[in-house]
């Protein structure tokens, strides 16, 4: 009887041991499966992120190439007397400036008015000198930058056809709404404007900061005037153009490829 009891105990212990080993093996297999699944998910996430990064990098490289190409073409077209200022950051991008140059050459405007100033003022000045007639007047709300832009005009020797005017932002009333825009009354602008270039005031001024340009200057715009809008890819500029189209039905709007977006608005006054 004692020997049988020992045998039973051995069998029970063995069964428990086998069950424990089986449990541990199952747990280990489950753990390994979880690790494999987690590793697979990590790999998938990393591959997706890498693919996205490569696509972004490819777009950035493509844009960089286009900007270098446009800057090269711009320098060849303008033949500047000294180096042009930087075309990065808040400045007009090379592709926008090249479009601006082409539009001036094609239309030969007598009067160009700019909302803001900078490299674009130089491009207008050089283009008008090549045409042999015309002038550009740039409104700059910041006195310091107005001085820099005017000095650049002198250095490039285009100040005979280009002028930067310090025009602080003041309140204007448009259809009962109050807006901050340039004090153009003090700038003594020409009565007829053939081309309007919009690259200011800054977006932080107010929502739809550049909207007032058309309603305030509409009466001065020539019947076939053209408006070039920089930063046109931004939501505010898109909303601005839509509002203009609602208020002025005789507008033709064309979007051109540019780093920050470019919209060309052509007037057809009745």
C-alpha positions as CSV (number, residue, x, y, z in Angstrom):
1,X,0.0,0.0,0.0
2,X,2.8,2.4,0.9
3,X,4.5,1.8,-2.5
4,X,1.3,2.4,-4.4
5,X,0.8,5.7,-2.5
6,X,4.3,6.8,-3.6
7,X,3.6,5.8,-7.2
8,X,0.4,7.9,-7.2
9,X,2.2,10.9,-5.7
10,X,4.9,10.6,-8.4
11,X,2.2,10.5,-11.1
12,X,0.5,13.5,-9.7
13,X,3.7,15.5,-9.4
14,X,4.7,14.5,-12.9
15,X,1.3,15.5,-14.3
16,X,1.6,18.9,-12.5
17,X,5.1,19.3,-13.9
18,X,4.0,18.5,-17.4
19,X,1.1,20.9,-17.1
20,X,3.4,23.6,-15.8
21,X,5.9,23.0,-18.6
22,X,3.0,23.0,-21.1
23,X,1.7,26.3,-19.7
24,X,5.2,27.9,-19.8
25,X,5.8,26.7,-23.3
26,X,2.3,28.1,-24.4
27,X,3.0,31.4,-22.6
28,X,6.4,31.6,-24.3
29,X,4.9,30.9,-27.7
30,X,2.2,33.5,-27.1
31,X,4.9,36.0,-26.0
32,X,7.0,35.2,-29.0
33,X,3.9,35.7,-31.2
34,X,3.1,39.0,-29.6
35,X,6.7,40.1,-30.0
36,X,6.6,39.1,-33.7
37,X,3.3,40.9,-34.2
38,X,4.6,44.0,-32.4
39,X,7.8,43.9,-34.4
40,X,5.9,43.6,-37.6
41,X,3.8,46.6,-36.7
42,X,6.8,48.6,-35.9
43,X,8.4,47.6,-39.2
44,X,5.2,48.6,-41.1
45,X,5.1,52.0,-39.3
46,X,8.7,52.6,-40.0
47,X,8.3,51.7,-43.7
48,X,5.3,54.0,-44.0
49,X,7.2,56.9,-42.3
50,X,10.2,56.3,-44.5
51,X,8.1,56.3,-47.6
52,X,6.4,59.5,-46.6
53,X,9.8,61.1,-45.7
54,X,11.2,60.0,-49.1
55,X,8.1,61.6,-50.9
56,X,8.5,64.8,-48.9
57,X,12.2,64.9,-49.6
58,X,11.6,64.3,-53.3
59,X,9.1,67.2,-53.4
60,X,11.6,69.4,-51.5
61,X,14.4,68.5,-53.9
62,X,12.1,69.1,-56.9
63,X,11.0,72.5,-55.5
64,X,14.7,73.4,-54.8
65,X,15.6,72.6,-58.4
66,X,12.8,74.8,-59.7
67,X,13.8,77.7,-57.5
68,X,17.4,77.5,-58.6
69,X,16.3,77.2,-62.2
70,X,14.0,80.2,-61.8
71,X,16.7,82.3,-60.0
72,X,19.2,81.5,-62.8
73,X,16.7,82.5,-65.5
74,X,15.8,85.6,-63.6
75,X,19.4,86.8,-63.3
76,X,19.9,86.0,-67.0
77,X,16.8,88.0,-67.9
78,X,17.5,91.0,-65.6
79,X,21.3,91.2,-66.0
80,X,21.3,93.0,-62.6
81,X,24.1,95.6,-61.9
82,X,24.8,94.0,-58.5
83,X,23.6,90.9,-56.6
84,X,19.9,90.7,-56.0
85,X,18.8,90.4,-52.3
86,X,17.7,87.1,-50.8
87,X,14.6,85.4,-52.2
88,X,13.9,83.2,-49.2
89,X,11.6,83.7,-46.2
90,X,9.2,86.6,-46.6
91,X,10.7,87.7,-49.9
92,X,9.2,86.8,-53.2
93,X,10.3,83.3,-54.4
94,X,12.3,83.1,-57.7
95,X,9.5,81.4,-59.5
96,X,7.0,84.1,-58.5
97,X,9.5,86.8,-59.6
98,X,10.1,85.2,-62.9
99,X,6.3,85.1,-63.6
100,X,6.2,88.8,-62.6
101,X,9.0,89.6,-65.1
102,X,7.2,87.7,-67.9
103,X,3.9,89.4,-67.2
104,X,5.5,92.9,-67.3
105,X,7.3,92.1,-70.6
106,X,4.1,90.7,-72.1
107,X,1.8,93.6,-71.0
108,X,4.2,96.6,-71.0
109,X,2.3,98.4,-68.2
110,X,2.7,102.1,-67.8
111,X,2.0,102.1,-64.1
112,X,2.6,99.3,-61.6
113,X,1.6,99.7,-57.9
114,X,2.9,97.2,-55.3
115,X,1.4,96.5,-52.0
116,X,4.7,95.9,-50.1
117,X,8.3,96.2,-51.5
118,X,11.5,94.2,-51.9
119,X,13.1,92.1,-54.6
120,X,9.9,92.4,-56.6
121,X,10.4,96.1,-56.8
122,X,13.8,95.6,-58.3
123,X,12.4,93.1,-60.8
124,X,9.7,95.6,-61.8
125,X,12.3,98.3,-62.2
126,X,14.7,96.3,-64.4
127,X,11.8,95.1,-66.5
128,X,10.5,98.6,-67.1
129,X,13.9,99.9,-67.9
130,X,14.2,97.2,-70.6
131,X,10.9,98.3,-72.0
132,X,12.0,101.9,-72.0
133,X,8.9,103.3,-70.3
134,X,6.7,102.9,-67.2
135,X,7.1,103.3,-63.5
136,X,6.5,101.3,-60.3
137,X,5.3,102.7,-57.0
138,X,5.7,100.4,-54.0
139,X,3.7,101.0,-50.7
140,X,5.7,99.8,-47.6
141,X,4.1,100.2,-44.2
142,X,7.3,99.7,-42.2
143,X,9.6,102.7,-42.4
144,X,12.8,100.7,-41.8
145,X,12.1,98.3,-44.7
146,X,11.0,101.1,-46.9
147,X,14.4,102.7,-46.4
148,X,16.2,99.4,-47.2
149,X,14.1,98.9,-50.4
150,X,14.7,102.4,-51.6
151,X,18.5,102.0,-51.0
152,X,18.4,98.8,-53.1
153,X,16.8,100.8,-55.9
154,X,19.6,103.3,-55.8
155,X,22.3,100.6,-55.7
156,X,20.7,98.8,-58.7
157,X,20.2,102.2,-60.5
158,X,16.5,101.6,-61.1
159,X,15.3,104.5,-59.0
160,X,14.5,106.5,-62.1
161,X,11.6,104.2,-62.7
162,X,10.9,102.7,-59.3
163,X,10.0,104.4,-56.0
164,X,9.2,103.0,-52.5
165,X,6.8,105.1,-50.4
166,X,6.5,104.7,-46.7
167,X,2.7,104.3,-46.3
168,X,1.7,103.3,-42.7
169,X,-1.4,101.1,-42.2
170,X,-4.4,103.1,-41.3
171,X,-8.2,102.4,-40.9
172,X,-10.3,102.3,-44.0
173,X,-14.0,101.8,-44.2
174,X,-15.3,99.4,-46.8
175,X,-19.0,98.7,-47.0
176,X,-19.4,99.4,-43.3
177,X,-16.4,97.2,-42.3
178,X,-13.2,98.5,-40.8
179,X,-9.9,97.4,-42.4
180,X,-6.2,98.2,-41.9
181,X,-4.5,99.0,-45.1
182,X,-1.9,101.4,-46.6
183,X,-2.3,105.1,-46.3
184,X,-2.2,105.4,-50.1
185,X,-3.9,108.8,-50.2
186,X,-0.6,110.4,-48.9
187,X,1.3,108.4,-51.6
188,X,-0.2,110.4,-54.4
189,X,-0.7,107.4,-56.6
190,X,-1.4,107.7,-60.3
191,X,-5.0,107.9,-61.3
192,X,-4.6,104.9,-63.7
193,X,-3.0,101.7,-62.6
194,X,-2.2,99.0,-65.2
195,X,-0.8,96.3,-62.9
196,X,-1.2,95.7,-59.1
197,X,1.2,93.4,-57.3
198,X,0.0,92.2,-53.9
199,X,2.4,90.8,-51.4
200,X,1.3,92.8,-48.3
201,X,0.4,93.7,-45.7
202,X,1.5,90.8,-43.4
203,X,-1.1,88.1,-42.7
204,X,-1.0,88.9,-39.0
205,X,-2.5,92.3,-39.6
206,X,-6.0,90.9,-39.6
207,X,-8.0,88.1,-41.3
208,X,-8.1,88.6,-45.1
209,X,-5.4,91.2,-44.6
210,X,-4.9,91.8,-48.3
211,X,-8.6,92.0,-49.3
212,X,-8.8,95.8,-49.2
213,X,-6.5,96.2,-52.2
214,X,-9.1,95.7,-54.8
215,X,-12.1,97.6,-53.3
216,X,-9.8,100.6,-52.4
217,X,-8.0,100.8,-55.7
218,X,-10.7,99.5,-58.1
219,X,-11.6,103.0,-59.3
220,X,-8.0,103.6,-60.3
221,X,-7.4,100.3,-62.1
222,X,-7.3,100.4,-65.9
223,X,-10.2,98.6,-67.7
224,X,-7.9,95.7,-68.5
225,X,-5.7,95.8,-65.4
226,X,-4.0,92.7,-64.1
227,X,-3.4,91.8,-60.4
228,X,-0.7,89.4,-59.3
229,X,-1.1,87.8,-55.9
230,X,1.8,86.2,-54.1
231,X,1.3,83.6,-51.3
232,X,-1.9,82.6,-53.1
233,X,-1.8,79.0,-51.8
234,X,-2.7,80.2,-48.3
235,X,-6.3,79.9,-47.1
236,X,-6.7,83.7,-46.5
237,X,-5.6,84.5,-50.0
238,X,-7.9,81.9,-51.5
239,X,-10.9,83.2,-49.5
240,X,-10.0,86.8,-50.5
241,X,-10.1,85.9,-54.2
242,X,-13.5,84.2,-53.8
243,X,-14.9,87.2,-52.0
244,X,-13.5,89.5,-54.8
245,X,-15.3,87.3,-57.4
246,X,-18.6,87.6,-55.6
247,X,-18.2,91.4,-55.4
248,X,-16.7,92.0,-58.8
249,X,-18.2,89.5,-61.3
250,X,-16.1,90.7,-64.3
251,X,-12.9,89.1,-63.0
252,X,-10.9,86.3,-64.7
253,X,-8.9,84.3,-62.3
254,X,-6.0,82.1,-63.2
255,X,-3.8,80.0,-60.9
256,X,-0.1,79.6,-61.9
257,X,2.4,77.1,-60.4
258,X,4.6,78.8,-57.9
259,X,6.3,77.8,-54.6
260,X,3.9,79.9,-52.4
261,X,1.1,80.0,-54.9
262,X,0.4,82.7,-57.5
263,X,-3.0,83.9,-58.7
264,X,-3.4,86.3,-61.6
265,X,-6.6,88.3,-61.7
266,X,-7.6,90.1,-64.8
267,X,-10.2,92.8,-64.9
268,X,-12.8,93.4,-67.6
269,X,-14.6,96.5,-66.8
270,X,-18.0,97.1,-68.6
